[in-house]
Structures are given as C-alpha cells and as structure tokens.
Amino acid sequence: MNMVLLLLLSTGAQAATINVTGDTTGSPTWGRPGSGTPPTSGSTSSPFNSYSFTVDVSGAYDVEIVTQTFDSYLHLFENSFNPLTPFANIIEGDDDDGLACGLCAGIYGASMTAGTTYFAIISGFGGASGSYDMQLSGAGNITPATASAVPVPAAVWLMGSAILGLLGAGRRKTA
C-alpha cells in the first residue's frame, strides 16, 4: 500500500496534475463493482488501494491509470468510501479505457465540486494486483486529503506547565 505523490504545477492556469505511484499487491480486498456511471452490478474480490483528495474549483476532472503491471480497474467515490458497501457513494467505474495504455482504466470529465472529498479506488480485473501510476488532472488544484489535526486537551497544557514549574523550582533550590 506504498504510494508516492508528486505534484506538478501546470503552466498558465492554476490547475495542477497529481501523479500517484502505488502497488495493490498484498493490499486488503473488497467486492469490486463493475463498470458504469454508476456501476450497478459486479462483486469480484480484488486487492485495492484508496487515494482520497479534494479539488478547489468545481468542474471536470480526469482520473486515469497511465501505466500498470496488471489489468487495472478504477472507481471514483464521493464523500466517503467503505469497502464493505461498494455501491454506496460510487460515481463511476472503469475497466480498460482503450486509450494508449490498453489495459489501463480511466474516468474522464467527472464533474467534481470544490471542497468535496473524493476517493479513487485502484484494483484489478479478476483479482489481479500489481504496481501502477495514476494521474489526476482537471479544472483546478487537486489536494491529497489529510487527517484533521487532533486537538490537545487543556489538561495536557496544564500538566506541561506544572512540570515546567516543578523543574524551575528544583533549579532554584540547587542554586
């Protein structure tokens, strides 16, 4: 489930292209849906990787597997992704987009809303797995989703200041 992220800013417009490298080998499995907008059938057990992101401009975006070592499948989810409920929140699924890569998958011109979290799910046909390069591009900047900061409870700050006070008092006695 190792992924490498590269951000390449395009020239001219503020839109960006995100390149993600990963490998589904040994990843958790899910009951992968078939193709469609949205898919309504299919349930093949397949290892998967999940990549979450947001966009800052509403508009059309492309998500595509540009190289891979296996017959890839790509699904796009909006707001949340749960591998136990593979048809909830699904927007589109694709197998073999037929473009330059042949067995690569791609979702083109997907309408995305600024500030919404999306999930690109990379898996394989017939349970296949392997390494891949995925590219995301579109109308605006694409930002990897991050976990929100965990607030530090006030008690921790109080305890920290008490410890500093005790250390200061201990130094005064030794001086």
N, C-alpha and C positions, 0 to 999 in steps of 0.2 A: 504494500500500500504506500510505497515511497513515491512522492511526487516532487518534481522540481518545477518552480514557477519562474517564468521570465516575462518581463513586461517590456514591450517595445512600443514606444510612442510613435504614432504616425506623423508625417509632416503635414502641415496645413491645418486641417481641422483638429479639434481636441479629442477625437476618437482614438482609442487605443486598441491594440491587439494583444491578447494574452496567450501565451504558449504554455501548456502544461504537459509534462512528461510523467508517465506513471506505468505501473505494471499490475495487472489483476491476478497474477499467479499467487496462489495461496490466500487470496482475499476471502472475506465472508461471501456466502452465496445468497441469492434471492430468486424468487419465482419471476423471471424476466418476462414482461409483456411482449407482444409482437410489435409490428409497425403500425403507424396510423396517426391521425390527428383528431382526437387522441386514440391511442390503441384501445381496443375493447376486448381482445382475447389474447390467449397465449399464456404460458406459465412454464417456462423451461428453467430448471435450476442452473444458475450460472454465477461464477465469481464476478464481483463488481467492485469498482471504485466510485466514490461520490466526490464531486467537486462543487462547492457552493460559492455563489458570487452574487453581487448586486450590480446594477447599472445606474448611472447618474442622469441619463437622458432617456425619456420614453421614445421607443422607435423599434426599428427592425434590427435583429442581431442574428449572426451565424455562429453555430457551434458545430465543429467538424473534427473528426479524427483524420489527421493528414498523413500519418504513417502508423503502421502497426505490424505485429508479428503473428496476428491471429485474425480470424473473421470477426470483426467488431460489430457491436450493437451500441446505439446511443439513445438515451431517453432524456427528456427535459421535464422537470417538475417545477411547480411554482409554490412558494411559501413554505413547504415542508416536504420531506421525503422520509418514508418509513418502508423498509424492505419487506415488512410483514403485510403491508397493504399497498401492493404495487400499482393499483389503479387510482388511488387517491391522489389528487393534485397533479396528475400527469397531463402535460400539454401535448407532447408529441414523441414518437419513437421512430427510429430509422435503422434499417439494415441495408448495407451495400448501396450507397448513394449513386453508384455508377459513374462517378466522376474520375479524375485522374488516378485515384488510389485503388479503384476496383472494389476490393472487399471492405473498404473503409465506410464508416457511417457519417451522415451529416444532416443537420437540421438548419435550413436556410430561411432567412426572413422571418424568424419568430418574433412576434410582437411582444416586447418586454416593457414593463412600467418602471420608471425611476423609483429607487428606494425599495423595491421588492426583492426578496431573496429567491434566487433560482438555483436549481440543483441539476448538474449534468451527471448522468449515471452512465459509466462506461462498463460494458460487459461483452460477452461473446455469444456467437451463434452456437447452439448445441452444447453449451457448457465450456466452450473454448476459452482460453485465457492466454495472456502474454503482455508484452510491453506495447506502448502506444505514445503518440504525440497528438495532443488535442489543441485546437486553435479556436479562440473566441474573438469575435470582432463585431463591430456594429456602429450605431449612431452616436454613441458616447463612450465615456470611460467605463471600464469593467474593473470592479474591485473584488478581490477574494474576500469572502465573508470571514469575519473574525469573531471569536467568542467575546462577549461583553466583559468588561472589567469587573472583577469581583470586589465589592466594597469591603473595606477593612472595618470591622466593628469598632465602635468607640472604646470598648473595654480594652482592646489591644493597644490603642493610643494611650489610654490611662496607665496601663501596666508598663508600657515602654517609658513613659515619663517618670513613673515611680522607680523603675530600675535605674534610670539615669540619675535621679535624685539620691538614691542609696549609694551609687558609685561616687557621686560628688561628695557626700557626707563621709564616706570611707577615706577619701583622699585628704580631706581636711584633718582628720584625726591622725593620719600618718605624717602630716607636715609639721 
